[in-house]
Amino acid sequence: MDKFLPFKLKKARERTGLSQGAFARALKLSSEYISLLEAGKRTPSFATLQKISAFLNRDIAFFFHERDATPPDAFTLLFRAETVDDRARLELQKFRHYCDDYLPSK
């Protein structure tokens, strides 16, 4: 089982302020099952993970990432796109440099 799921699940539940029992009741699951999930002793089915994700307003991928990463910026996504040809990529790079020079540093 992925090592991040139990930790992320527990932290996300705790952020809601719900006990394991209240969280389980809200999801129509047993508190024992939630306890086993948070301890890493059980793996949820995809359907259960979808239910938990929806309740916590999180993407399923959240539970499998090492940390809450900042999403890539728009330029990074554009540069990854396979449909961007070399000419467009060059123009995007120029525009990115322009934006970097224009916008104040963080």
HELIX and SHEET records of a PDB file:
HELIX    1   1 PHE A    4  THR A   16  1                                  13    
HELIX    2   2 GLN A   20  LEU A   27  1                                   8    
HELIX    3   3 SER A   31  GLU A   38  1                                   8    
HELIX    4   4 PHE A   46  LEU A   56  1                                  11    
HELIX    5   5 ILE A   60  PHE A   64  5                                   5    
HELIX    6   6 ALA A   74  ARG A   80  1                                   7    
HELIX    7   7 ASP A   86  TYR A  102  1                                  17    
END                                                                             
